[in-house]
Amino acid sequence: MPKQATHEQATIDRLRLARAEGVGPVTYRRLLARFATAAAALRALPRLAQAGGKASPPNVPTEADAAAELERTAALGARLILLGDADYPPLLALLDDAPPVLAVLGDPTLLAVRAVALVGGRNASVNGSRIAEDLAAELARAGLVVVSGMARGIDAAAHAGALSVGHPLGRTIAVVAGGLDCPYPSEHAELQRRIAAAGTVVTEAPPGTVPQSRHFPRRNRIIAGLSLGVVVVEAALRSGSLITARLATEAGREVFAVPGSPLDPRSRGANDLIRQGAALVETAADVLANLPDHPAATPAPLFAPPPLSDPQTAPDAAPGFAEPPRPDPDFRDSALERAAVHAQVLDLLGPSPTQVDAVLRRCQFSAPAVMAALLELELAGRVETLPGGRVAALSDPPA
């Protein structure tokens, strides 16, 4: 088979695996680490889900479905970048739940440029919006790419401030929660067009995805993951911007906050971040003086990605995941032992997230057996793998 055809087939396989039922970002990496190629992982999915207690095979997009997504993305003027590709954003790839697939509209090279995120509340005050615009403009003039979420309020002001600098420094990245063809909010369709022309719009959602509330925390981790630091302006105590700040801290990124009046509830979240140790920001100079060159050292992710290598040296493997194939391990001697491992793991889990290493310490079975059980239970829809090496039990029974 020609190398080009092999590369295209590997892309289709990886896209199908990323979009398969029950396969989240962490599980995607685990499957590739275990089976070496997406094709092998796809073949194993029905068996693994059945072993976890799922009565019917998981829903997996067909090759035609994956090809159609590639075509729809191209028709929008965008392209897909998959985890392991040479041009995948290097800082984002450090996250243990890095998105397996990114749809990118605009200049993809900006995803690897030194960047800082600027986020805040949707119901921004006039002063808050002005501060966000001024900060974004100064950061852009200093050569940084400004990242935000294209929401109303502070996000929109940040993008506008960066764009106001003009070419070539006025660069900004909008991370959106839905498909590239579903701008949200709808009145920001023109803003998205401007950002795509002068910067980059990125999402992990396929075309046609209308944003829902559950999509925004996932979007926030991409904002944090692309950035060396996150600046929070006017965030209430329950603001989604605080989720971005927490995710940034977990990823070893710097957190900054602009102080506000204690009488304004829109500033309480940002003020609380400062009390917790976030760097206080009044001007762009405060950010520039404290922005690191690299993320802070963080614990190694429990589910590390397989090593990357040149796809030319391994044409039969998915590009970026050319680890030599290995036999599918089965660490359980019998179906009875498999059921026992599943039962004990489920007994140790609840709806609140639990560290995987805590499960490994408390379970009487070997670590390989427990990890295999967690993979099967997730594909069966009985547990969920979360960022930071955590897992939680799901209440809905498998179908």
MARNUFI-117288 format. One record per residue (C-alpha): residue number from 0; x negated, y negated, z negated; residue in one letter. Coordinates in steps of 0.05 Angstrom, whole numbers. Layout:
// MARNUFI-117288
+-----+--------+--------+--------+-----+
|   n |      x |      y |      z | res |
+-----+--------+--------+--------+-----+
| NUM |      X |      Y |      Z |   A |
...
+-----+--------+--------+--------+-----+
***
This chain:
// MARNUFI-117288
+-----+--------+--------+--------+-----+
|   n |      x |      y |      z | res |
+-----+--------+--------+--------+-----+
|   0 |      0 |      0 |      0 |   M |
|   1 |    -28 |    -69 |     18 |   P |
|   2 |    -53 |   -110 |    -41 |   K |
|   3 |     -3 |   -166 |    -25 |   Q |
|   4 |     55 |   -118 |    -27 |   A |
|   5 |     29 |    -89 |    -92 |   T |
|   6 |     25 |   -158 |   -122 |   H |
|   7 |     96 |   -175 |   -101 |   E |
|   8 |    122 |   -109 |   -128 |   Q |
|   9 |     87 |   -121 |   -194 |   A |
|  10 |    119 |   -190 |   -199 |   T |
|  11 |    187 |   -160 |   -186 |   I |
|  12 |    175 |   -106 |   -239 |   D |
|  13 |    152 |   -156 |   -291 |   R |
|  14 |    211 |   -202 |   -277 |   L |
|  15 |    259 |   -143 |   -284 |   R |
|  16 |    227 |   -122 |   -350 |   L |
|  17 |    231 |   -193 |   -377 |   A |
|  18 |    305 |   -198 |   -360 |   R |
|  19 |    323 |   -128 |   -385 |   A |
|  20 |    374 |   -121 |   -441 |   E |
|  21 |    341 |   -118 |   -509 |   G |
|  22 |    272 |   -140 |   -485 |   V |
|  23 |    252 |   -204 |   -519 |   G |
|  24 |    185 |   -240 |   -512 |   P |
|  25 |    150 |   -200 |   -567 |   V |
|  26 |    178 |   -133 |   -543 |   T |
|  27 |    157 |   -150 |   -472 |   Y |
|  28 |     85 |   -156 |   -494 |   R |
|  29 |     90 |    -92 |   -535 |   R |
|  30 |    118 |    -53 |   -477 |   L |
|  31 |     62 |    -76 |   -430 |   L |
|  32 |     10 |    -61 |   -483 |   A |
|  33 |     39 |      9 |   -492 |   R |
|  34 |     53 |     28 |   -420 |   F |
|  35 |      2 |    -15 |   -383 |   A |
|  36 |     48 |    -33 |   -325 |   T |
|  37 |    119 |    -61 |   -321 |   A |
|  38 |    139 |     -4 |   -275 |   A |
|  39 |    121 |     48 |   -327 |   A |
|  40 |    156 |      8 |   -382 |   A |
|  41 |    219 |      3 |   -339 |   L |
|  42 |    220 |     78 |   -331 |   R |
|  43 |    214 |     88 |   -406 |   A |
|  44 |    268 |     39 |   -426 |   L |
|  45 |    328 |     86 |   -423 |   P |
|  46 |    293 |    139 |   -464 |   R |
|  47 |    268 |     90 |   -516 |   L |
|  48 |    337 |     57 |   -523 |   A |
|  49 |    370 |    126 |   -530 |   Q |
|  50 |    319 |    146 |   -583 |   A |
|  51 |    338 |     83 |   -621 |   G |
|  52 |    411 |    103 |   -622 |   G |
|  53 |    439 |     67 |   -560 |   K |
|  54 |    492 |    110 |   -526 |   A |
|  55 |    485 |     78 |   -457 |   S |
|  56 |    423 |     57 |   -419 |   P |
|  57 |    403 |    -16 |   -426 |   P |
|  58 |    424 |    -63 |   -371 |   N |
|  59 |    364 |    -76 |   -326 |   V |
|  60 |    366 |   -122 |   -265 |   P |
|  61 |    356 |    -87 |   -199 |   T |
|  62 |    299 |   -104 |   -152 |   E |
|  63 |    350 |   -142 |   -110 |   A |
|  64 |    370 |   -182 |   -171 |   D |
|  65 |    298 |   -201 |   -186 |   A |
|  66 |    285 |   -219 |   -113 |   A |
|  67 |    347 |   -262 |   -114 |   A |
|  68 |    322 |   -300 |   -175 |   E |
|  69 |    256 |   -313 |   -140 |   L |
|  70 |    293 |   -339 |    -79 |   E |
|  71 |    340 |   -383 |   -119 |   R |
|  72 |    281 |   -413 |   -157 |   T |
|  73 |    244 |   -427 |    -92 |   A |
|  74 |    306 |   -459 |    -63 |   A |
|  75 |    305 |   -509 |   -120 |   L |
|  76 |    233 |   -527 |   -101 |   G |
|  77 |    206 |   -491 |   -163 |   A |
|  78 |    165 |   -429 |   -175 |   R |
|  79 |    159 |   -375 |   -228 |   L |
|  80 |     97 |   -366 |   -271 |   I |
|  81 |     92 |   -301 |   -309 |   L |
|  82 |     55 |   -287 |   -373 |   L |
|  83 |    -14 |   -262 |   -353 |   G |
|  84 |    -17 |   -302 |   -289 |   D |
|  85 |    -80 |   -345 |   -283 |   A |
|  86 |    -40 |   -410 |   -284 |   D |
|  87 |      3 |   -392 |   -344 |   Y |
|  88 |     -4 |   -448 |   -397 |   P |
|  89 |    -63 |   -427 |   -441 |   P |
|  90 |    -38 |   -459 |   -506 |   L |
|  91 |     32 |   -429 |   -497 |   L |
|  92 |      2 |   -360 |   -484 |   A |
|  93 |    -26 |   -362 |   -555 |   L |
|  94 |     44 |   -355 |   -585 |   L |
|  95 |     63 |   -284 |   -603 |   D |
|  96 |    132 |   -298 |   -572 |   D |
|  97 |    107 |   -335 |   -510 |   A |
|  98 |    160 |   -333 |   -455 |   P |
|  99 |    146 |   -276 |   -406 |   P |
| 100 |    173 |   -320 |   -349 |   V |
| 101 |    171 |   -395 |   -337 |   L |
| 102 |    207 |   -431 |   -281 |   A |
| 103 |    168 |   -493 |   -264 |   V |
| 104 |    192 |   -553 |   -223 |   L |
| 105 |    139 |   -605 |   -207 |   G |
| 106 |     64 |   -602 |   -220 |   D |
| 107 |     46 |   -536 |   -255 |   P |
| 108 |    -25 |   -559 |   -269 |   T |
| 109 |      1 |   -606 |   -323 |   L |
| 110 |     19 |   -546 |   -365 |   L |
| 111 |    -55 |   -536 |   -379 |   A |
| 112 |    -72 |   -610 |   -393 |   V |
| 113 |    -83 |   -637 |   -463 |   R |
| 114 |    -13 |   -655 |   -488 |   A |
| 115 |     26 |   -681 |   -548 |   V |
| 116 |    100 |   -672 |   -560 |   A |
| 117 |    145 |   -729 |   -581 |   L |
| 118 |    214 |   -708 |   -607 |   V |
| 119 |    270 |   -735 |   -651 |   G |
| 120 |    345 |   -743 |   -661 |   G |
| 121 |    397 |   -752 |   -607 |   R |
| 122 |    433 |   -809 |   -642 |   N |
| 123 |    372 |   -853 |   -643 |   A |
| 124 |    372 |   -925 |   -666 |   S |
| 125 |    349 |   -981 |   -621 |   V |
| 126 |    285 |   -987 |   -662 |   N |
| 127 |    273 |   -912 |   -661 |   G |
| 128 |    280 |   -910 |   -585 |   S |
| 129 |    233 |   -969 |   -577 |   R |
| 130 |    181 |   -936 |   -622 |   I |
| 131 |    186 |   -871 |   -582 |   A |
| 132 |    178 |   -908 |   -516 |   E |
| 133 |    119 |   -948 |   -540 |   D |
| 134 |     84 |   -887 |   -570 |   L |
| 135 |     95 |   -846 |   -507 |   A |
| 136 |     69 |   -902 |   -463 |   A |
| 137 |      6 |   -911 |   -505 |   E |
| 138 |     -7 |   -836 |   -509 |   L |
| 139 |      1 |   -830 |   -434 |   A |
| 140 |    -48 |   -888 |   -422 |   R |
| 141 |    -97 |   -850 |   -466 |   A |
| 142 |    -94 |   -792 |   -417 |   G |
| 143 |    -47 |   -746 |   -455 |   L |
| 144 |     14 |   -712 |   -425 |   V |
| 145 |     77 |   -727 |   -464 |   V |
| 146 |    122 |   -666 |   -477 |   V |
| 147 |    195 |   -670 |   -499 |   S |
| 148 |    262 |   -637 |   -490 |   G |
| 149 |    301 |   -685 |   -446 |   M |
| 150 |    357 |   -692 |   -497 |   A |
| 151 |    392 |   -757 |   -511 |   R |
| 152 |    359 |   -807 |   -558 |   G |
| 153 |    286 |   -800 |   -577 |   I |
| 154 |    270 |   -746 |   -524 |   D |
| 155 |    296 |   -789 |   -467 |   A |
| 156 |    259 |   -850 |   -494 |   A |
| 157 |    194 |   -810 |   -497 |   A |
| 158 |    200 |   -788 |   -425 |   H |
| 159 |    218 |   -859 |   -403 |   A |
| 160 |    159 |   -888 |   -440 |   G |
| 161 |    110 |   -841 |   -407 |   A |
| 162 |    140 |   -852 |   -338 |   L |
| 163 |    136 |   -927 |   -347 |   S |
| 164 |     59 |   -923 |   -344 |   V |
| 165 |     63 |   -902 |   -272 |   G |
| 166 |     16 |   -861 |   -229 |   H |
| 167 |    -32 |   -829 |   -245 |   P |
| 168 |    -27 |   -831 |   -321 |   L |
| 169 |     48 |   -832 |   -331 |   G |
| 170 |     55 |   -757 |   -337 |   R |
| 171 |    108 |   -721 |   -377 |   T |
| 172 |    135 |   -651 |   -385 |   I |
| 173 |    209 |   -637 |   -398 |   A |
| 174 |    225 |   -570 |   -430 |   V |
| 175 |    298 |   -554 |   -417 |   V |
| 176 |    343 |   -502 |   -449 |   A |
| 177 |    382 |   -482 |   -387 |   G |
| 178 |    369 |   -467 |   -314 |   G |
| 179 |    334 |   -518 |   -271 |   L |
| 180 |    398 |   -527 |   -232 |   D |
| 181 |    438 |   -543 |   -296 |   C |
| 182 |    411 |   -610 |   -323 |   P |
| 183 |    432 |   -622 |   -394 |   Y |
| 184 |    460 |   -669 |   -413 |   P |
| 185 |    491 |   -680 |   -345 |   S |
| 186 |    476 |   -755 |   -346 |   E |
| 187 |    402 |   -738 |   -347 |   H |
| 188 |    403 |   -707 |   -278 |   A |
| 189 |    368 |   -769 |   -250 |   E |
| 190 |    317 |   -768 |   -307 |   L |
| 191 |    302 |   -695 |   -291 |   Q |
| 192 |    291 |   -713 |   -218 |   R |
| 193 |    242 |   -769 |   -238 |   R |
| 194 |    205 |   -723 |   -285 |   I |
| 195 |    199 |   -669 |   -232 |   A |
| 196 |    171 |   -720 |   -183 |   A |
| 197 |    119 |   -749 |   -230 |   A |
| 198 |    109 |   -692 |   -279 |   G |
| 199 |    138 |   -624 |   -294 |   T |
| 200 |    204 |   -593 |   -315 |   V |
| 201 |    199 |   -523 |   -345 |   V |
| 202 |    247 |   -471 |   -373 |   T |
| 203 |    247 |   -397 |   -389 |   E |
| 204 |    320 |   -391 |   -367 |   A |
| 205 |    340 |   -365 |   -298 |   P |
| 206 |    378 |   -410 |   -249 |   P |
| 207 |    451 |   -418 |   -266 |   G |
| 208 |    441 |   -415 |   -341 |   T |
| 209 |    485 |   -465 |   -376 |   V |
| 210 |    452 |   -486 |   -442 |   P |
| 211 |    483 |   -459 |   -506 |   Q |
| 212 |    465 |   -474 |   -578 |   S |
| 213 |    423 |   -411 |   -585 |   R |
| 214 |    378 |   -432 |   -527 |   H |
| 215 |    352 |   -496 |   -561 |   F |
| 216 |    308 |   -465 |   -616 |   P |
| 217 |    276 |   -422 |   -562 |   R |
| 218 |    264 |   -485 |   -521 |   R |
| 219 |    234 |   -518 |   -582 |   N |
| 220 |    180 |   -465 |   -589 |   R |
| 221 |    158 |   -480 |   -517 |   I |
| 222 |    153 |   -554 |   -533 |   I |
| 223 |    109 |   -538 |   -593 |   A |
| 224 |     70 |   -485 |   -556 |   G |
| 225 |     50 |   -531 |   -499 |   L |
| 226 |     25 |   -584 |   -546 |   S |
| 227 |    -35 |   -596 |   -591 |   L |
| 228 |     10 |   -636 |   -637 |   G |
| 229 |     82 |   -656 |   -648 |   V |
| 230 |    105 |   -726 |   -667 |   V |
| 231 |    174 |   -732 |   -699 |   V |
| 232 |    212 |   -798 |   -695 |   V |
| 233 |    279 |   -807 |   -731 |   E |
| 234 |    299 |   -736 |   -749 |   A |
| 235 |    355 |   -722 |   -799 |   A |
| 236 |    346 |   -667 |   -850 |   L |
| 237 |    383 |   -617 |   -806 |   R |
| 238 |    353 |   -640 |   -740 |   S |
| 239 |    329 |   -590 |   -689 |   G |
| 240 |    266 |   -632 |   -686 |   S |
| 241 |    247 |   -603 |   -754 |   L |
| 242 |    251 |   -534 |   -723 |   I |
| 243 |    200 |   -557 |   -671 |   T |
| 244 |    156 |   -584 |   -727 |   A |
| 245 |    160 |   -518 |   -765 |   R |
| 246 |    143 |   -478 |   -703 |   L |
| 247 |     85 |   -524 |   -689 |   A |
| 248 |     58 |   -512 |   -759 |   T |
| 249 |     65 |   -436 |   -751 |   E |
| 250 |     26 |   -441 |   -685 |   A |
| 251 |    -31 |   -481 |   -717 |   G |
| 252 |    -12 |   -547 |   -684 |   R |
| 253 |    -16 |   -615 |   -717 |   E |
| 254 |     49 |   -647 |   -742 |   V |
| 255 |     59 |   -723 |   -744 |   F |
| 256 |    118 |   -764 |   -767 |   A |
| 257 |    139 |   -837 |   -761 |   V |
| 258 |    166 |   -862 |   -828 |   P |
| 259 |    234 |   -895 |   -831 |   G |
| 260 |    279 |   -930 |   -880 |   S |
| 261 |    301 |   -887 |   -938 |   P |
| 262 |    370 |   -918 |   -929 |   L |
| 263 |    377 |   -889 |   -858 |   D |
| 264 |    396 |   -814 |   -858 |   P |
| 265 |    365 |   -810 |   -788 |   R |
| 266 |    296 |   -818 |   -820 |   S |
| 267 |    302 |   -770 |   -879 |   R |
| 268 |    275 |   -710 |   -840 |   G |
| 269 |    214 |   -748 |   -816 |   A |
| 270 |    201 |   -777 |   -885 |   N |
| 271 |    206 |   -708 |   -915 |   D |
| 272 |    154 |   -682 |   -865 |   L |
| 273 |    106 |   -736 |   -890 |   I |
| 274 |    119 |   -714 |   -962 |   R |
| 275 |    100 |   -643 |   -940 |   Q |
| 276 |     34 |   -666 |   -910 |   G |
| 277 |     50 |   -688 |   -839 |   A |
| 278 |      4 |   -744 |   -814 |   A |
| 279 |     38 |   -812 |   -819 |   L |
| 280 |     43 |   -848 |   -752 |   V |
| 281 |     53 |   -922 |   -740 |   E |
| 282 |     15 |   -929 |   -674 |   T |
| 283 |    -13 |   -883 |   -620 |   A |
| 284 |    -81 |   -893 |   -652 |   A |
| 285 |    -58 |   -853 |   -712 |   D |
| 286 |    -42 |   -795 |   -666 |   V |
| 287 |   -106 |   -800 |   -626 |   L |
| 288 |   -149 |   -803 |   -688 |   A |
| 289 |   -119 |   -738 |   -716 |   N |
| 290 |   -104 |   -697 |   -654 |   L |
| 291 |   -149 |   -636 |   -652 |   P |
| 292 |   -184 |   -610 |   -590 |   D |
| 293 |   -158 |   -540 |   -603 |   H |
| 294 |   -102 |   -508 |   -645 |   P |
| 295 |   -120 |   -492 |   -716 |   A |
| 296 |   -140 |   -421 |   -731 |   A |
| 297 |    -78 |   -379 |   -745 |   T |
| 298 |    -71 |   -305 |   -763 |   P |
| 299 |    -77 |   -259 |   -703 |   A |
| 300 |     -8 |   -241 |   -677 |   P |
| 301 |     15 |   -172 |   -697 |   L |
| 302 |     34 |   -154 |   -626 |   F |
| 303 |    -26 |   -179 |   -587 |   A |
| 304 |    -21 |   -183 |   -511 |   P |
| 305 |    -62 |   -133 |   -471 |   P |
| 306 |   -128 |   -160 |   -444 |   P |
| 307 |   -126 |   -198 |   -380 |   L |
| 308 |   -167 |   -178 |   -319 |   S |
| 309 |   -174 |   -193 |   -246 |   D |
| 310 |   -116 |   -160 |   -208 |   P |
| 311 |   -162 |   -149 |   -149 |   Q |
| 312 |   -199 |    -97 |   -189 |   T |
| 313 |   -136 |    -59 |   -206 |   A |
| 314 |    -87 |    -66 |   -148 |   P |
| 315 |    -39 |    -13 |   -177 |   D |
| 316 |    -28 |    -52 |   -241 |   A |
| 317 |     13 |   -115 |   -255 |   A |
| 318 |    -30 |   -177 |   -245 |   P |
| 319 |    -57 |   -199 |   -312 |   G |
| 320 |    -42 |   -133 |   -345 |   F |
| 321 |    -92 |    -88 |   -312 |   A |
| 322 |   -106 |    -47 |   -374 |   E |
| 323 |   -119 |     26 |   -355 |   P |
| 324 |    -55 |     67 |   -360 |   P |
| 325 |    -50 |    110 |   -421 |   R |
| 326 |     -4 |    168 |   -439 |   P |
| 327 |     61 |    149 |   -473 |   D |
| 328 |     49 |    165 |   -546 |   P |
| 329 |    101 |    200 |   -588 |   D |
| 330 |     80 |    199 |   -660 |   F |
| 331 |    139 |    240 |   -686 |   R |
| 332 |    135 |    315 |   -686 |   D |
| 333 |    209 |    326 |   -680 |   S |
| 334 |    276 |    293 |   -670 |   A |
| 335 |    288 |    303 |   -744 |   L |
| 336 |    226 |    264 |   -762 |   E |
| 337 |    244 |    209 |   -713 |   R |
| 338 |    313 |    202 |   -746 |   A |
| 339 |    279 |    199 |   -814 |   A |
| 340 |    233 |    143 |   -792 |   V |
| 341 |    291 |    104 |   -763 |   H |
| 342 |    333 |    113 |   -826 |   A |
| 343 |    277 |     90 |   -872 |   Q |
| 344 |    260 |     29 |   -829 |   V |
| 345 |    333 |      8 |   -827 |   L |
| 346 |    339 |     17 |   -902 |   D |
| 347 |    280 |    -31 |   -911 |   L |
| 348 |    310 |    -84 |   -866 |   L |
| 349 |    367 |   -133 |   -874 |   G |
| 350 |    395 |   -193 |   -837 |   P |
| 351 |    340 |   -238 |   -867 |   S |
| 352 |    273 |   -235 |   -830 |   P |
| 353 |    221 |   -189 |   -861 |   T |
| 354 |    147 |   -187 |   -845 |   Q |
| 355 |    129 |   -125 |   -805 |   V |
| 356 |     67 |   -113 |   -848 |   D |
| 357 |    113 |   -109 |   -909 |   A |
| 358 |    153 |    -55 |   -874 |   V |
| 359 |     90 |    -17 |   -857 |   L |
| 360 |     66 |    -20 |   -929 |   R |
| 361 |    132 |      5 |   -958 |   R |
| 362 |    148 |     58 |   -907 |   C |
| 363 |    121 |    128 |   -922 |   Q |
| 364 |    109 |    143 |   -849 |   F |
| 365 |     47 |    124 |   -809 |   S |
| 366 |     40 |     55 |   -778 |   A |
| 367 |     44 |     82 |   -706 |   P |
| 368 |    108 |    119 |   -723 |   A |
| 369 |    139 |     57 |   -754 |   V |
| 370 |    118 |     12 |   -696 |   M |
| 371 |    147 |     62 |   -646 |   A |
| 372 |    212 |     64 |   -686 |   A |
| 373 |    217 |    -12 |   -688 |   L |
| 374 |    209 |    -14 |   -612 |   L |
| 375 |    263 |     38 |   -602 |   E |
| 376 |    310 |      5 |   -651 |   L |
| 377 |    302 |    -62 |   -618 |   E |
| 378 |    317 |    -34 |   -549 |   L |
| 379 |    378 |     -1 |   -579 |   A |
| 380 |    402 |    -68 |   -605 |   G |
| 381 |    395 |    -50 |   -679 |   R |
| 382 |    337 |    -95 |   -699 |   V |
| 383 |    309 |   -161 |   -673 |   E |
| 384 |    236 |   -180 |   -669 |   T |
| 385 |    223 |   -252 |   -688 |   L |
| 386 |    163 |   -299 |   -683 |   P |
| 387 |    110 |   -294 |   -736 |   G |
| 388 |    109 |   -218 |   -739 |   G |
| 389 |    179 |   -213 |   -770 |   R |
| 390 |    238 |   -167 |   -758 |   V |
| 391 |    311 |   -168 |   -779 |   A |
| 392 |    368 |   -117 |   -776 |   A |
| 393 |    427 |   -133 |   -730 |   L |
| 394 |    497 |   -118 |   -755 |   S |
| 395 |    529 |   -100 |   -689 |   D |
| 396 |    528 |    -26 |   -674 |   P |
| 397 |    493 |     -4 |   -610 |   P |
| 398 |    537 |      8 |   -549 |   A |
+-----+--------+--------+--------+-----+
***
